[in-house]
Amino acid sequence: GYFEQRVVECLYSSKDLQGIELIDSYVFNQAEYIRFNSTVGKFVGYTEHGVKNAEAWNSDAAFLAQERGELERYCKQHAPIAY
């Protein structure tokens, strides 16, 4: 069979919420093929399929803005729980 997985992580380096990093990874059969990193601010592809997806997703301004907003919406809201 096939295995598709999406992993969203919030990495906290301090309690002041300045060092939060959002990592949104897409995995197929245990190989990560594309990742959004809030520090980089865009999607990066690691396979041929991932590079094509990254180009398409990065060119969609609304989709990219939504992904960038997840840092505020998701990570910062859950920071008190993490600490």
C-alpha positions in Angstrom: 0.0 0.0 0.0 0.8 3.7 0.0 1.3 6.0 3.0 0.6 9.7 2.8 1.2 11.9 5.9 1.2 15.6 6.7 3.1 16.7 9.8 2.7 20.2 11.3 5.1 21.2 14.0 5.5 24.4 16.0 9.1 24.8 17.4 9.4 27.1 20.4 12.8 28.4 21.3 11.7 30.9 24.0 8.6 31.9 26.0 8.4 35.4 24.4 6.9 34.0 21.2 9.6 35.6 19.0 11.4 32.4 18.2 8.5 30.3 17.0 9.0 28.3 13.8 6.2 26.5 11.9 7.2 23.4 9.9 4.5 21.9 7.6 5.8 18.7 6.0 4.2 16.4 3.4 5.4 12.8 3.4 4.8 10.0 0.9 6.0 6.5 1.7 8.2 7.8 4.5 10.0 10.3 2.2 9.4 14.0 2.8 8.7 15.6 -0.6 7.7 19.2 0.3 8.0 21.5 3.3 6.8 24.9 4.4 9.1 26.6 6.9 7.9 29.9 8.3 11.5 31.1 8.7 12.0 30.7 4.9 8.5 31.9 4.2 7.8 29.5 1.3 7.5 25.9 0.2 10.6 24.0 -0.7 10.4 20.7 -2.7 12.8 17.8 -2.1 11.7 15.5 -4.9 10.8 16.1 -8.5 7.1 16.0 -7.5 7.7 18.3 -4.5 9.6 20.9 -6.6 6.6 21.1 -9.0 4.2 21.4 -6.1 6.4 24.1 -4.4 6.5 26.2 -7.6 2.7 26.0 -7.9 1.9 26.6 -4.2 4.4 29.5 -4.0 2.9 31.2 -7.0 -0.6 31.2 -5.4 -0.5 34.3 -3.2 -3.7 33.5 -1.3 -2.5 29.9 -0.5 0.9 31.2 0.6 -0.6 33.9 2.8 -2.8 31.4 4.4 0.1 29.1 5.2 2.1 32.0 6.6 -0.9 32.9 8.8 -0.8 29.5 10.5 2.1 30.6 12.6 -0.1 33.3 14.2 -3.3 31.2 14.2 -2.0 27.9 15.3 1.4 28.1 16.9 1.0 31.3 19.0 -2.5 30.2 20.2 -1.0 26.9 21.4 2.1 28.2 23.0 0.7 28.5 26.5 -0.3 24.8 26.3 3.3 23.9 25.1 4.8 25.7 28.1 
